[in-house]
Amino acid sequence: MTERGPADVGLLALLSCLVVEPRLGGVLFLDADPAAVLSVAEVLRDALAESRGRPHRTLVLGASVDDDALWSGWGLVKRESGTTVAPRPGALVETVDGATPVVVVPDLAAAGLAVRTAAVVAAGADVVHVEHNGQGVRWAPEACWLAAGRRTDLLSVSPHLLDRFPIRWSRPLPRERPDGLARALRAALRTVGAVPGFAADALGLLARAASDAPHGREQSHGPVGLRRTLAAGRVARALSRLGGATEVGVPEVERALQLLGLRAGGGPAPEPEEPRDAAAPRSEQPPIVTAAGPAAAEPQAVRARVSPPVATASERATLVDARYPEDDPRALPQPQSLRYLDPPRESDRRAASAKVSGYTAATDLRDLAIVPTLLRATLRRLVPLSDGRPRPLRILPDDLRRARRGTRPDAALVLVLDHTVRGGAEWNAALAEHLQWAYKGRAVVTLIEFGHAGMQDELRPERFRCVTVVDPQVEAALGRTPGSATPLAAAIDLAADELWRLHLRTYPPFRRIRLVVATDGRGNVPFAGITPGRIIRREGIEDALELARGSRVFRSIQTIVLAPRLDQHAELPHELAAALGGRVTTVAARKPEGRS
């Protein structure tokens, strides 16, 4: 028998708490293999079935799952009179005679909109009410939610979604089915005691932990940390039950805080703040789902004692835990990531050509989905008429379906970075305006950079295409170490090729394109390259200007040249901007340290 290490012992405690506390909340496994998470889910499923005395099932939610599959739909049902079409509950609906799901999301960052909204309203909730496809159902969920995701990808995930997974696991998981862990879990669950109360010093420790919860993003996303503190209290209560204690004491709270990555401290009481809704109203008719979160079921006195106060700026920097990417100052969640967008207009060819993510009821005749409409009408035809004759195929207004499409950006940012001039100026502040423009407009980003120490070939620029500005590659480009070679001409040629692709080779073309060139214009590498023994004078500069004039073919492209304040050759950035048909923005010099 293999001896369990420290990680397995912590995992055993975590799974035991999930079995003992039904509404503990979701668990997010950071940088974990989805197959390993699925193995852990199977162990948890068997333990839940044995402990609660009713069947459980594993439910894997991928990126293509839609609302019909999750909440309610129509299907064929065999009855004494024959096969008929009847409503059926979705995969997340928990019925009296059905199996309770153990939900697994293999990649939380890549989950579809239906899965994201389902996790927001159902993970850790006390009551869920669904109205979908003319059906209404209400239940108290006992499903356990397990999700996996990479830390870098989770920086762009909505904090409302991440808040539904207050428990984070960052240690390695067993790759194969951990049979030894399953046996240890069964043994640990044999000594579960009654539900204990909280000691006064344990409640005080939870209150101090809430005061240390990071609040670096409360101005835009509402207060965070309360759901984590409630989860810590529930974990402490579960640990007390597993240990047979009659009261939740300080040792159990300290162990729970260690599992969740929280700390104990102090701070002033917070001012009341109204939380922001997770999803805005939308024009179509999605399923109406409501949920009462865990805070609604806690005693008022306990909630008052663990309410998190506001931390100072210095405390926020030290309290950010790597297990909570939403607290990272670099986190930039995608806007409107938890709402259904309006259906595209008939003239909007860009939206109509976006990728189909599912189908929904049609409110007009735009963008109709023929096959789903016919399938919907065919289900009713399977039920014969009262006299036994086959029912004719008729398409009613309720059968019409249209495609639900994802967003397709109509803005693009081409960013050319000359790293040889990054010293001595506030480059990040100058680039912030254009990065914010790309972020707000959901623009795709093409990054062309040269002149840094880590290049594979310092005489040729490098090009990266990013789906969004929050891509880690963009962040990495803002912190390069300057090099020596400046192949500006080759970079201008790559930028011109990218502009042609965005404007002419993409259908439909991008409507808003911005070209930003951060350089001083002093290229020292000709377009043809450097041959041994050749003396370079202005060839690199002249090649860059000539290529820039050749790329000036689209008047709709907004071009900005970011240049530092130069004492020598100050005319070069203006010549480059004139050749590109743009303007020059002077970057402010960096203030010496110690001066305000």
Phi and psi in degrees as a GROMACS rama.xvg file:
@    title "Ramachandran Plot"
@    xaxis  label "Phi"
@    yaxis  label "Psi"
@TYPE xy
-75.5147  135.404  THR-2
-79.3229  136.273  GLU-3
-81.9  139.076  ARG-4
-88.6465  -176.427  GLY-5
-60.15  -37.1171  PRO-6
-64.4589  -40.3063  ALA-7
-66.8995  -36.0046  ASP-8
-64.1306  -43.3553  VAL-9
-65.4747  -37.5719  GLY-10
-66.9269  -36.4229  LEU-11
-61.7669  -43.9077  LEU-12
-63.1995  -40.5353  ALA-13
-64.305  -47.7804  LEU-14
-65.3936  -36.1616  LEU-15
-63.0531  -40.5622  SER-16
-65.924  -36.9531  CYS-17
-64.7711  -33.9878  LEU-18
-73.3691  -40.4103  VAL-19
-75.1582  -38.5788  VAL-20
-106.881  104.275  GLU-21
-64.8169  -33.6313  PRO-22
-110.658  45.994  ARG-23
-72.4822  -27.2605  LEU-24
111.288  176.365  GLY-25
-80.6839  159.091  GLY-26
-117.667  128.183  VAL-27
-111.074  119.168  LEU-28
-94.6684  113.411  PHE-29
-84.2232  132.236  LEU-30
54.1255  36.4489  ASP-31
-103.827  152.464  ALA-32
-72.1142  125.972  ASP-33
-56.4977  -32.5967  PRO-34
-65.4017  -37.0757  ALA-35
-67.9608  -37.464  ALA-36
-63.9886  -38.839  VAL-37
-65.0116  -37.3609  LEU-38
-64.0323  -41.3711  SER-39
-64.7111  -38.2061  VAL-40
-63.4205  -37.3065  ALA-41
-66.1548  -39.2118  GLU-42
-63.9536  -43.6453  VAL-43
-64.4109  -38.9262  LEU-44
-60.5443  -47.065  ARG-45
-64.4769  -39.2542  ASP-46
-67.6591  -39.0366  ALA-47
-65.1625  -43.1304  LEU-48
-62.2822  -39.6623  ALA-49
-73.1737  -36.2622  GLU-50
-76.2932  -40.5171  SER-51
-93.8606  -11.1306  ARG-52
75.4072  23.0302  GLY-53
-144.819  157.829  ARG-54
-69.0773  149.347  PRO-55
-129.333  156.059  HIS-56
-136.525  152.886  ARG-57
-92.0336  128.084  THR-58
-122.205  113.163  LEU-59
-98.3657  124.251  VAL-60
-109.857  110.442  LEU-61
-90.1658  -168.506  GLY-62
-77.8751  -18.1661  ALA-63
-101.004  7.67197  SER-64
-72.1103  137.805  VAL-65
-111.868  177.93  ASP-66
-65.6594  -36.1198  ASP-67
-60.5838  -39.5307  ASP-68
-72.2005  -27.8361  ALA-69
-86.7954  -40.7531  LEU-70
-106.598  -60.0082  TRP-71
-163.844  152.616  SER-72
-158.731  -163.861  GLY-73
-121.981  143.414  TRP-74
-155.265  174.55  GLY-75
-84.1102  130.029  LEU-76
-123.956  130.926  VAL-77
-87.8523  124.676  LYS-78
-128.031  176.615  ARG-79
-62.8538  -34.5842  GLU-80
-79.6715  -8.54313  SER-81
130.254  -173.93  GLY-82
-81.3795  133.09  THR-83
-139.138  167.881  THR-84
-96.1644  126.791  VAL-85
-144.507  157.025  ALA-86
-67.7758  147.253  PRO-87
-131.511  144.208  ARG-88
-71.3666  151.621  PRO-89
-75.8517  178.205  GLY-90
-68.4276  -26.1895  ALA-91
-89.4147  -13.3387  LEU-92
-74.1334  129.201  VAL-93
-102.749  120.815  GLU-94
-109.879  168.889  THR-95
-65.6885  -42.1639  VAL-96
-98.2034  8.06944  ASP-97
-102.225  171.023  GLY-98
-86.3262  139.472  ALA-99
-78.5166  132.154  THR-100
-83.0002  147.259  PRO-101
-108.378  103.302  VAL-102
-83.3403  133.464  VAL-103
-123.778  122.491  VAL-104
-108.534  106.228  VAL-105
-62.6388  -34.9948  PRO-106
-142.139  103.297  ASP-107
-66.3462  -34.3653  LEU-108
-69.4106  -29.339  ALA-109
-99.0222  6.74291  ALA-110
-66.5549  148.244  ALA-111
-70.7164  169.528  GLY-112
-63.0641  -38.4041  LEU-113
-62.7339  -39.5758  ALA-114
-70.1988  -40.3695  VAL-115
-63.447  -47.4582  ARG-116
-66.9548  -34.243  THR-117
-64.5549  -40.1344  ALA-118
-66.8221  -35.8523  ALA-119
-64.2895  -40.2127  VAL-120
-93.1196  -19.1992  VAL-121
-112.302  -29.3539  ALA-122
-70.6128  117.36  ALA-123
75.005  9.94624  GLY-124
-82.0592  157.629  ALA-125
-89.562  -35.9834  ASP-126
-142.124  138.035  VAL-127
-126.169  132.032  VAL-128
-124.3  126.094  HIS-129
-123.008  134.357  VAL-130
-127.369  112.718  GLU-131
-154.94  136.719  HIS-132
55.1656  38.4371  ASN-133
73.7729  10.7725  GLY-134
-117.314  148.782  GLN-135
-130.001  135.083  GLY-136
-146.846  147.197  VAL-137
-138.99  135.457  ARG-138
-156.24  161.641  TRP-139
-97.2768  107.031  ALA-140
-71.8084  139.136  PRO-141
-122.247  13.6088  GLU-142
-71.2076  144.87  ALA-143
-98.5069  134.899  CYS-144
-109.448  123.36  TRP-145
-122.444  132.535  LEU-146
-137.218  156.747  ALA-147
-126.613  156.491  ALA-148
-179.017  152.304  GLY-149
-84.6533  143.821  ARG-150
-57.5687  -43.0264  ARG-151
-65.1854  -35.3626  THR-152
-72.9304  -31.869  ASP-153
-72.6875  -11.5905  LEU-154
-64.4738  -22.2285  LEU-155
-102.133  6.33636  SER-156
-89.154  145  VAL-157
-59.128  134.569  SER-158
-65.4634  -24.6435  PRO-159
-63.7192  -37.7476  HIS-160
-72.2446  -44.4822  LEU-161
-65.8147  -27.8592  LEU-162
-66.36  -22.4511  ASP-163
-76.2783  -4.94884  ARG-164
-121.263  72.9363  PHE-165
-71.1062  -19.1696  PRO-166
-98.1158  125.619  ILE-167
-118.808  140.385  ARG-168
-125.789  120.771  TRP-169
-116.994  0.580932  SER-170
-88.6931  164.739  ARG-171
-63.2583  150.727  PRO-172
-112.002  150.051  LEU-173
-65.8256  132.57  PRO-174
-74.76  -33.6394  ARG-175
-100.767  168.242  GLU-176
-59.8347  117.735  ARG-177
-81.3657  84.5858  PRO-178
-63.9222  -36.0589  ASP-179
-64.2214  -37.5459  GLY-180
-66.2588  -36.6803  LEU-181
-64.4227  -41.1658  ALA-182
-66.5885  -40.7171  ARG-183
-65.7022  -34.1958  ALA-184
-67.3029  -41.3796  LEU-185
-62.8903  -38.6161  ARG-186
-68.1938  -37.521  ALA-187
-68.9788  -29.4263  ALA-188
-82.5256  -2.11399  LEU-189
-78.0104  -15.0731  ARG-190
-116.013  36.9751  THR-191
-78.957  126.132  VAL-192
-95.8785  -170.53  GLY-193
-72.8724  166.439  ALA-194
-72.6956  116.972  VAL-195
-90.0811  165.836  PRO-196
-92.7311  172.603  GLY-197
-97.0364  135.179  PHE-198
-74.0393  157.567  ALA-199
-64.0101  -41.9271  ALA-200
-69.5627  -28.3657  ASP-201
-68.2104  -41.2015  ALA-202
-63.8377  -38.0109  LEU-203
-64.0208  -38.5236  GLY-204
-65.196  -40.3221  LEU-205
-62.8228  -38.3199  LEU-206
-64.6766  -40.0889  ALA-207
-68.2214  -34.8543  ARG-208
-65.1284  -37.9149  ALA-209
-65.0369  -34.0929  ALA-210
-68.1808  -24.8319  SER-211
-90.8079  -2.29716  ASP-212
-63.3504  134.758  ALA-213
-66.2325  139.754  PRO-214
-130.079  34.4215  HIS-215
-70.0155  -13.6985  GLY-216
-121.842  19.3328  ARG-217
-70.94  -18.9947  GLU-218
-69.4837  -27.9987  GLN-219
-110.235  -20.7244  SER-220
-126.235  6.16387  HIS-221
82.6514  169.492  GLY-222
-67.3323  141.862  PRO-223
-120.197  161.222  VAL-224
108.824  -25.2468  GLY-225
-66.8614  -43.7638  LEU-226
-64.6342  -33.9621  ARG-227
-67.4763  -41.7018  ARG-228
-66.5407  -39.5795  THR-229
-62.8835  -39.4664  LEU-230
-64.0105  -38.3943  ALA-231
-62.8624  -40.69  ALA-232
-63.9967  -39.4649  GLY-233
-70.2694  -36.8338  ARG-234
-63.5643  -42.4217  VAL-235
-62.1371  -39.2428  ALA-236
-65.7409  -38.9964  ARG-237
-66.1283  -40.9609  ALA-238
-62.9258  -36.7853  LEU-239
-66.208  -39.4653  SER-240
-66.1627  -40.064  ARG-241
-66.3404  -30.9269  LEU-242
-89.0171  -1.10275  GLY-243
75.2014  19.0265  GLY-244
-77.9899  151.439  ALA-245
-92.2118  -6.56619  THR-246
-151.084  144.117  GLU-247
-81.2388  114.553  VAL-248
-107.508  -174.302  GLY-249
-64.397  -40.8756  VAL-250
-59.3697  -40.8016  PRO-251
-66.3703  -38.6454  GLU-252
-66.7041  -40.8109  VAL-253
-63.4173  -39.4435  GLU-254
-68.3391  -37.6844  ARG-255
-65.87  -41.505  ALA-256
-63.4816  -35.9662  LEU-257
-66.0427  -39.1399  GLN-258
-64.4602  -36.4049  LEU-259
-92.2229  -7.80193  LEU-260
79.7853  24.8306  GLY-261
-100.004  162.883  LEU-262
-129.956  161.945  ARG-263
-102.495  134.856  ALA-264
-159.979  -154.218  GLY-265
-143.048  170.255  GLY-266
170.855  169.581  GLY-267
-73.0396  161.797  PRO-268
-73.2622  147.315  ALA-269
-83.5955  161.023  PRO-270
-86.9861  144.686  GLU-271
-63.9745  140.812  PRO-272
-137.912  139.716  GLU-273
-81.9098  121.887  GLU-274
-70.2903  149.61  PRO-275
-88.2733  144.95  ARG-276
-65.457  148.545  ASP-277
-74.9378  -30.8636  ALA-278
-138.841  137.477  ALA-279
-82.4131  160.913  ALA-280
-63.0907  154.515  PRO-281
-135.584  161.975  ARG-282
-80.2401  -29.0098  SER-283
-81.6045  -174.724  GLU-284
-113.254  82.1597  GLN-285
-80.6801  174.729  PRO-286
-63.8293  137.622  PRO-287
-88.6512  111.962  ILE-288
-125.359  127.353  VAL-289
-124.828  152.745  THR-290
-148.263  145.492  ALA-291
-100.931  117.891  ALA-292
-73.5858  177.94  GLY-293
-67.7893  -25.9855  PRO-294
-66.4106  -25.7595  ALA-295
-71.9193  -22.0493  ALA-296
-97.1815  -8.48733  ALA-297
-80.0151  149.97  GLU-298
-59.785  144.117  PRO-299
-60.0064  -38.5193  GLN-300
-66.2368  -38.2037  ALA-301
-67.2676  -42.9525  VAL-302
-62.0208  -37.9853  ARG-303
-67.6081  -31.3919  ALA-304
-83.6423  -18.3444  ARG-305
-110.982  12.9815  VAL-306
-66.1486  132.371  SER-307
-82.5915  129.634  PRO-308
-81.2325  170.457  PRO-309
-81.5197  131.704  VAL-310
-93.3751  159.247  ALA-311
-77.6373  170.679  THR-312
-64.8332  -38.7463  ALA-313
-67.7937  -36.2185  SER-314
-68.09  -35.7895  GLU-315
-61.0882  -40.0628  ARG-316
-66.3562  -33.625  ALA-317
-88.0447  -17.0849  THR-318
-96.9317  -3.55471  LEU-319
-69.184  118.725  VAL-320
-97.1587  141.027  ASP-321
-63.7013  -17.0039  ALA-322
-80.8038  -5.74211  ARG-323
-124.189  83.009  TYR-324
-61.5355  -25.2834  PRO-325
-67.1857  -18.067  GLU-326
-86.2691  -9.60611  ASP-327
-69.0615  131.825  ASP-328
-59.4068  -21.6112  PRO-329
-81.0293  -6.77474  ARG-330
-66.7767  128.139  ALA-331
-131.309  86.4423  LEU-332
-64.908  146.129  PRO-333
-63.9085  132.373  GLN-334
-68.8819  145.613  PRO-335
56.4796  36.1669  GLN-336
-80.4036  -6.56214  SER-337
-120.173  30.2049  LEU-338
-138.824  150.505  ARG-339
-83.7371  131.488  TYR-340
-82.0332  158.797  LEU-341
-63.4831  149.941  ASP-342
-64.8906  147.389  PRO-343
-70.0648  148.976  PRO-344
-72.093  158.639  ARG-345
-63.11  -32.8109  GLU-346
-82.3805  -9.48028  SER-347
-85.9967  86.3651  ASP-348
-69.9818  -27.8036  ARG-349
-65.6191  -47.036  ARG-350
-67.6164  -35.9467  ALA-351
-70.4401  -17.6133  ALA-352
-99.3233  5.72648  SER-353
-70.7831  165.376  ALA-354
-68.6352  136.768  LYS-355
-79.2661  126.397  VAL-356
-109.301  0.647652  SER-357
158.784  -171.977  GLY-358
-134.841  147.486  TYR-359
-143.586  171.143  THR-360
-63.7137  137.734  ALA-361
-89.8883  137.109  ALA-362
-102.208  -9.52461  THR-363
-152.792  -168.67  ASP-364
-97.851  15.3638  LEU-365
-86.7362  136.977  ARG-366
55.7813  45.5949  ASP-367
-69.7277  143.423  LEU-368
-100.808  109.037  ALA-369
-68.7398  -49.9795  ILE-370
-64.2884  -48.326  VAL-371
-60.9209  -32.3892  PRO-372
-66.0318  -44.3358  THR-373
-66.8176  -38.5051  LEU-374
-63.6109  -38.2504  LEU-375
-63.761  -43.1582  ARG-376
-71.7616  -30.6894  ALA-377
-69.4114  -31.5652  THR-378
-59.9877  -38.2581  LEU-379
-72.2041  -28.3924  ARG-380
-70.4048  -21.6504  ARG-381
-67.7456  -20.6955  LEU-382
-88.1585  115.921  VAL-383
-70.3776  165.83  PRO-384
-70.9627  172.468  LEU-385
-64.0418  -29.2238  SER-386
-89.8762  6.57479  ASP-387
93.4358  -11.0953  GLY-388
-72.0633  151.843  ARG-389
-67.2813  142.891  PRO-390
-76.7034  132.323  ARG-391
-68.639  153.031  PRO-392
-79.8649  113.904  LEU-393
-130.042  136.377  ARG-394
-100.964  112.684  ILE-395
-95.5403  162.755  LEU-396
-56.0954  -32.777  PRO-397
-70.2125  -16.5367  ASP-398
-83.5256  -16.2004  ASP-399
-66.1932  131.513  LEU-400
-126.463  146.484  ARG-401
-126.052  161.286  ARG-402
-77.0951  135.465  ALA-403
-96.056  116.842  ARG-404
-110.831  149.617  ARG-405
-76.3576  175.601  GLY-406
-82.6601  139.701  THR-407
-120.378  117.56  ARG-408
-66.6711  149.336  PRO-409
-114.727  11.7943  ASP-410
-124.207  149.73  ALA-411
-143.375  141.486  ALA-412
-120.18  122.875  LEU-413
-105.963  113.643  VAL-414
-113.375  116.175  LEU-415
-106.649  118.351  VAL-416
-115.652  121.469  LEU-417
-100.153  103.256  ASP-418
-76.3083  -11.1983  HIS-419
-72.2618  -13.0308  THR-420
-112.281  11.2661  VAL-421
-76.126  -17.4464  ARG-422
-78.8708  141.654  GLY-423
84.566  5.3578  GLY-424
-140.354  158.497  ALA-425
-85.8212  73.0527  GLU-426
-70.9329  -41.6755  TRP-427
-62.9776  -38.099  ASN-428
-66.5067  -36.9565  ALA-429
-70.0233  -34.3209  ALA-430
-79.98  -16.8046  LEU-431
-59.6265  -39.3452  ALA-432
-58.9291  -42.533  GLU-433
-77.2795  -33.2122  HIS-434
-68.0405  -37.4476  LEU-435
-66.6035  -37.3535  GLN-436
-61.1676  -43.1047  TRP-437
-67.5736  -36.4029  ALA-438
-69.0123  -46.9207  TYR-439
-66.6947  -33.9219  LYS-440
-91.0419  6.07615  GLY-441
51.3984  42.9707  ARG-442
-78.8697  146.374  ALA-443
-76.3329  152.413  VAL-444
-125.532  130.398  VAL-445
-111.186  120.848  THR-446
-107.551  120.669  LEU-447
-119.475  115.93  ILE-448
-133.475  152.219  GLU-449
-157.861  165.347  PHE-450
80.6799  25.7009  GLY-451
-116.487  162.335  HIS-452
-70.358  -21.3296  ALA-453
-95.7198  15.9205  GLY-454
-74.5244  145.184  MET-455
-70.8482  -40.1604  GLN-456
-132.527  107.145  ASP-457
-69.7472  -10.6201  GLU-458
-93.4624  -4.81423  LEU-459
-127.301  132.932  ARG-460
-71.5468  162.325  PRO-461
-112.792  143.023  GLU-462
-123.372  134.602  ARG-463
-131.045  137.607  PHE-464
-110.892  124.208  ARG-465
-118.648  142.287  CYS-466
-70.7977  -31.6968  VAL-467
-146.439  162.964  THR-468
-72.7216  -16.8666  VAL-469
-83.7621  10.2934  VAL-470
-63.3253  137.494  ASP-471
-58.1887  -23.8543  PRO-472
-65.9299  -34.538  GLN-473
-67.6632  -43.2441  VAL-474
-63.031  -40.313  GLU-475
-64.9689  -33.1469  ALA-476
-68.6969  -21.5  ALA-477
-83.263  -1.73455  LEU-478
-127.787  28.3214  GLY-479
-72.8453  155.05  ARG-480
-87.895  127.31  THR-481
-61.0999  147.062  PRO-482
-110.036  -145.933  GLY-483
-126.121  -41.0449  SER-484
-76.7466  145.711  ALA-485
-130.582  79.3884  THR-486
-77.0932  64.9619  PRO-487
-64.3933  -38.625  LEU-488
-61.9905  -45.2768  ALA-489
-64.8633  -33.7935  ALA-490
-68.2482  -40.1526  ALA-491
-63.6636  -37.1779  ILE-492
-65.2574  -42.1812  ASP-493
-64.0373  -40.1501  LEU-494
-64.4746  -40.1221  ALA-495
-64.0173  -40.5932  ALA-496
-62.9891  -38.1873  ASP-497
-67.9805  -37.6634  GLU-498
-65.1938  -39.7674  LEU-499
-62.0979  -41.4482  TRP-500
-64.7251  -44.4648  ARG-501
-69.7426  -32.9995  LEU-502
-94.5191  -30.8919  HIS-503
-120.309  -32.1253  LEU-504
-94.6976  -1.20978  ARG-505
-109.733  128.969  THR-506
-119.446  129.098  TYR-507
-72.2823  155.689  PRO-508
-68.0125  158.227  PRO-509
-69.5022  138.512  PHE-510
-84.0747  -35.7454  ARG-511
-121.788  118.787  ARG-512
-128.105  131.071  ILE-513
-124.976  129.246  ARG-514
-108.914  121.258  LEU-515
-120.809  121.417  VAL-516
-116.384  114.229  VAL-517
-101.73  101.613  ALA-518
-163.683  165.599  THR-519
-99.9896  1.02467  ASP-520
82.2842  1.4511  GLY-521
-96.1115  75.637  ARG-522
-76.1721  131.62  GLY-523
-115.235  13.5783  ASN-524
-128.004  117.329  VAL-525
-63.7805  163.443  PRO-526
-65.0332  -34.102  PHE-527
-78.158  -8.3349  ALA-528
99.0559  -175.788  GLY-529
-113.005  128.2  ILE-530
-103.27  148.183  THR-531
-59.9205  136.54  PRO-532
83.838  -2.26191  GLY-533
-88.6713  135.965  ARG-534
-92.3791  125.929  ILE-535
-98.551  127.086  ILE-536
-114.542  -97.7399  ARG-537
-107.034  14.327  ARG-538
-62.12  -42.3603  GLU-539
-63.3851  -37.8754  GLY-540
-69.8909  -46.1733  ILE-541
-65.2456  -39.4058  GLU-542
-62.9448  -40.598  ASP-543
-64.2913  -41.3675  ALA-544
-66.7864  -39.6293  LEU-545
-67.3724  -41.9433  GLU-546
-66.7817  -33.0874  LEU-547
-66.7024  -40.1649  ALA-548
-64.699  -35.0836  ARG-549
-70.5066  -24.389  GLY-550
-86.7152  -4.6396  SER-551
-85.7007  74.2439  ARG-552
-122.023  -13.9075  VAL-553
-113.845  109.58  PHE-554
-71.5387  -20.6985  ARG-555
-79.8707  -9.99698  SER-556
-82.2485  128.595  ILE-557
-87.6894  122.729  GLN-558
-119.314  129.725  THR-559
-131.09  131.854  ILE-560
-106.803  116.512  VAL-561
-93.1295  120.866  LEU-562
-135.605  144.271  ALA-563
-76.163  167.338  PRO-564
-75.4916  118.744  ARG-565
-108.779  140.593  LEU-566
-88.1922  -29.1629  ASP-567
-123.149  143.069  GLN-568
55.273  43.9212  HIS-569
-68.7212  -13.9224  ALA-570
-80.8504  -15.4308  GLU-571
-63.7488  -45.4159  LEU-572
-60.4243  -35.5185  PRO-573
-69.8902  -36.9152  HIS-574
-64.6114  -40.6564  GLU-575
-65.6059  -42.4292  LEU-576
-63.6446  -39.0201  ALA-577
-66.3429  -37.7015  ALA-578
-67.5891  -34.1894  ALA-579
-83.3848  -12.1093  LEU-580
77.8038  32.6684  GLY-581
-125.465  -157.227  GLY-582
-130.697  164.845  ARG-583
-107.738  134.939  VAL-584
-118.993  121.325  THR-585
-82.3704  130.416  THR-586
-86.7477  131.143  VAL-587
-66.8199  146.875  ALA-588
-71.2885  148.553  ALA-589
-74.5661  133.401  ARG-590
-74.0101  140.686  LYS-591
-61.965  148.063  PRO-592
-64.4248  140.896  GLU-593
95.6752  -8.83942  GLY-594
-106.595  145.78  ARG-595
